[in-house]
Amino acid sequence: MPDYIYLLHPFRHGLYDNPRPEEQAILAEQESHLKRAQELGIVRLTGLCLDDTFAFVIFQAEDEQAACEFMFHDPAVRANLMAAELHPLQLSPRII
């Protein structure tokens, strides 16, 4: 199954460091969503850039359409807290 990465760009500066109460609820929902997907073997890795510019999700999907559906199902994307951008990805055990 192919790998994909989606980058999450917050619309509001400070979202990660100082979320508002309504944003906290959505971020908690996002965390639960991604954890469930990881337990199912869909999500391989998630991370947050320490300068708060973006987060990322590396995951597997059948094809690009399924990858888009998964990305747009992300609670933070659905709630318009973050913009998402999808890219196909080739993981490699070697250093480039």
PELINCOR-V854325 format. One record per residue. N is the residue number from 0. RES is the residue in one letter. PHI is phi as a letter, one per 20 degrees, with the letter a starting at -180 (* if undefined). OMEGA is omega in degrees with one decimal (NA if undefined). Layout:
# PELINCOR-V854325
N RES PHI OMEGA
N RES PHI OMEGA
This chain:
# PELINCOR-V854325
0 M * -177.8
1 P f 176.1
2 D e 176.9
3 Y c 171.7
4 I c 168.1
5 Y c 178.2
6 L e -179.9
7 L d -179.7
8 H d -179.5
9 P f 177.0
10 F f -178.1
11 R d 175.2
12 H f -179.7
13 G n -179.4
14 L g -177.1
15 Y f -176.3
16 D f -172.7
17 N b -178.9
18 P f 174.2
19 R f -177.7
20 P g -179.8
21 E f 176.9
22 E f 178.2
23 Q g 179.9
24 A f 179.9
25 I f 178.7
26 L f 176.3
27 A f 176.8
28 E f 177.9
29 Q f 179.9
30 E f 178.4
31 S f 179.1
32 H g -177.9
33 L f 177.7
34 K f 176.9
35 R f 179.7
36 A f 177.2
37 Q f 178.5
38 E f 177.5
39 L e 179.1
40 G n 179.7
41 I e -179.7
42 V e 180.0
43 R e -174.8
44 L a 172.3
45 T c 178.5
46 G a -178.3
47 L c 176.3
48 C f -173.7
49 L f 176.3
50 D e 174.8
51 D m -179.7
52 T e 178.5
53 F a 169.9
54 A c 179.2
55 F b 175.3
56 V c 173.6
57 I d -173.8
58 F b 178.1
59 Q d 176.2
60 A b -179.0
61 E f -178.2
62 D b -176.3
63 E f 178.7
64 Q f 178.0
65 A f 177.9
66 A f 177.5
67 C f 179.4
68 E f 178.7
69 F f -178.9
70 M f -177.5
71 F f 175.0
72 H e 177.9
73 D g -176.9
74 P g -179.7
75 A f 176.6
76 V f 179.2
77 R g -177.9
78 A e -179.3
79 N m 170.2
80 L e -174.9
81 M b 170.0
82 A e -178.5
83 A c 176.7
84 E c -173.4
85 L d 175.9
86 H b 170.6
87 P f -173.1
88 L b 171.9
89 Q d 177.8
90 L e -178.4
91 S b 177.3
92 P f -178.2
93 R e 176.0
94 I e -177.8
95 I e NA
